[in-house]
Amino acid sequence: MEGVAWLMHRYLMHGPLWFIHRSHHEPRKGWFELNDTFGLFFTAASMVLIYHGLRGHPQLLGIGLGLVGYGVIYFFLHDVLVHRRIRLPFTPKHGYLRRVYQAHHLHHATHERDNAVSFGFAYVEPVEQVKARFATAQEQSGSEAGDAR
């Protein structure tokens, strides 16, 4: 599921669906942002898959349950841990949770569609690699802007 999520985030949300996803890269104006419609879509999709899976298509049940499982993990890591939609009494200081936290903040270090890094979520590269890719993307962006002038 992480591979599918990475591809969708990189090529759809930071591509033709940016007009929806952009709200997630801007300061929050309330509890709901337009980007939350993706979560609603995937919830509905998992419900349909589970429904049909329970009615004679067991492979769809597995896909639907996998989607639900990924959604639960995503909600706690992304919405709770990183974006604090539910307040936590701590900020991760070590290990895997710290890497998730830092990598996603690097993803949000740019408010533009292009030049972002770290499109996955449950799998996180070492933060030093993400920082290096972010610096490279910013340099390329700056050099292209400089060349255009």
N, C-alpha and C positions, 0 to 999 in steps of 0.2 A: 504494500500500500504506500510505503514511503516513496518509492520510485515514481508511482503514479502521481502522488501529491507534488513531488518536486517538479515533474514535467508540467503539470497543470499550473502550478504557481509561476514557474519561469516563463512558459510560452503562452499561456492563456491569460492569467491574471496580470502579468507584466507585458501583455500583448493586447489582443483585441478586447479583452474584458477589463482593461485598465480603468475604464470609465466607472466601473463598479468598485474595483479594488483600491482605487486612489483614495477613497475615504479612510482606508486603514492606514495610510501613510500621512494623513493630515491630523492635526490636533482634534481630539474627540470633542464633539459638540453636544453629546448626550449619551444616554445608555446604549442606544442602537445606532449602528452605522450601516451604510448601504452594503458594505462588504459582508455583513452578517447574513445577507441573503444566500451566500454560498453555503453556510452552515445549514440553513433551512432547506436548501436544495438537496444536500447530501443526507440530511435526516429523512426527507421524503423518499429519496432513492433507496435508502437502506430499508425503510418500512415496506416499500413495494417489493424489493428483493426478498425480504424475509417472508412476506405474505405468500408470494409465489413459491418460495422454497418450502414452505409448510404444506403446500398443495400439489406436491408431486414433482418438484424440481429441486432436489436436494443440493445441487451445485449452487443454485441461487441463494439458498439458505446460508451456505458458507461464505459467499461473497457479501451478503447483507450483514451477517454477524461480524465479519472482518471489518467492514465499513464502520459499524457501530463501535467496535473495539478501538479502531484508530481514532474515531471521533472523540471518544472519552479521553484517550491519552492526549490528543491534541488540545481538547478543552482545558485540561488541567495544566499542561505545560505552557500553552500559548496564552489562553485567556486569563488563567489564574496566576501562574508563576511569573510570566513575562509582563503581561499588560495589566495585571492587578485589577481585573474586573471584579474579583472578590479579594478583599484585603487579606494579606498574609502577614504574620508577625516577624517574618525574616526575609532576607535576600540571600540566595544561595552563595556560598563563599568558596566551595570546593567541588571538584569532581564533575560528573555528568551534568547535574542541574545547573552548575555555574557555566559550563560550556553552552548549554541550550540558551541560557539567559544572555550571555555575551554575544553569541552568534546572531541571535534575533535582533538585538539592539544594533549590531553592525548592519543588518539588513535594513533597518529603519534609519540608518545614518544619512541616507539620501531620500529625499521626498519625490524623486523623479522615477519615471517608469524604467528608464535604462540605468545602467551602472550600479545596480544593486547586487548584493551577494547573498549567499546562504538561503536558498529557496526551499530546502527541506526543513524538517523539524525534528523528528524523532532521532534521526541519525545526524550527528554533528561532528564535523571535522575538528581537528585541533584549532583553537581560536587563532593561533599564530598564522595558520594557513589562510583562514578567512580574512584576517587583517591584511595580509600581504595581497590577496586578490582584490580587496576593497581599495587599497592604496593604488594598485595598478589600474583599476577601473577609473579611479578619480584622476590619475595622471593622464590616461588616454582621453578622458572627457575634456580635461583642461587643454591638452595639446590640440585636440580637434577644434575646440572653441577658438583657440589661438590661431590655428591655421585658417579658420573661416573669416577672420577679421582681416 
